[in-house]
Amino acid sequence: ARRLFTRQKWPVIDVTRRSVEEIASAILNLYQDHEKTRHADK
């Protein structure tokens, strides 16, 4: 799985000892950063 994620340049989130809320926040931050980058390219 790690090789696949590396090849696809997908981010990996370490969920060890994190609450569901912290994980959700990290996912939302990644999504927002992706959207900013995507719209900046246009």
C-alpha positions as CSV (number, residue, x, y, z in Angstrom):
1,A,0.0,0.0,0.0
2,R,2.8,2.4,0.8
3,R,4.3,2.0,-2.7
4,L,1.0,2.6,-4.3
5,F,0.4,5.8,-2.2
6,T,4.0,7.0,-3.1
7,R,3.5,6.3,-6.8
8,Q,0.2,8.1,-6.9
9,K,1.5,10.9,-4.7
10,W,-1.4,10.5,-2.2
11,P,-0.9,11.9,1.3
12,V,-0.7,9.5,4.2
13,I,-2.3,10.4,7.5
14,D,-0.9,8.8,10.7
15,V,-4.0,7.9,12.7
16,T,-2.1,6.4,15.6
17,R,-3.4,7.7,19.0
18,R,-5.6,10.3,17.3
19,S,-9.3,10.9,17.9
20,V,-11.8,10.7,15.1
21,E,-12.2,14.5,15.2
22,E,-8.5,15.0,14.8
23,I,-8.4,12.7,11.8
24,A,-11.4,14.4,10.2
25,S,-9.8,17.8,10.7
26,A,-6.6,16.5,9.0
27,I,-8.6,15.2,6.1
28,L,-10.5,18.5,5.7
29,N,-7.3,20.4,5.7
30,L,-5.8,18.2,3.0
31,Y,-9.0,18.6,0.9
32,Q,-9.0,22.4,1.3
33,D,-5.3,22.6,0.4
34,H,-6.0,20.5,-2.7
35,E,-8.9,22.7,-3.7
36,K,-6.8,25.9,-3.4
37,T,-4.0,24.3,-5.5
38,R,-6.5,23.1,-8.1
39,H,-8.2,26.5,-8.5
40,A,-4.8,28.3,-8.5
41,D,-3.8,26.3,-11.6
42,K,-6.7,27.6,-13.7
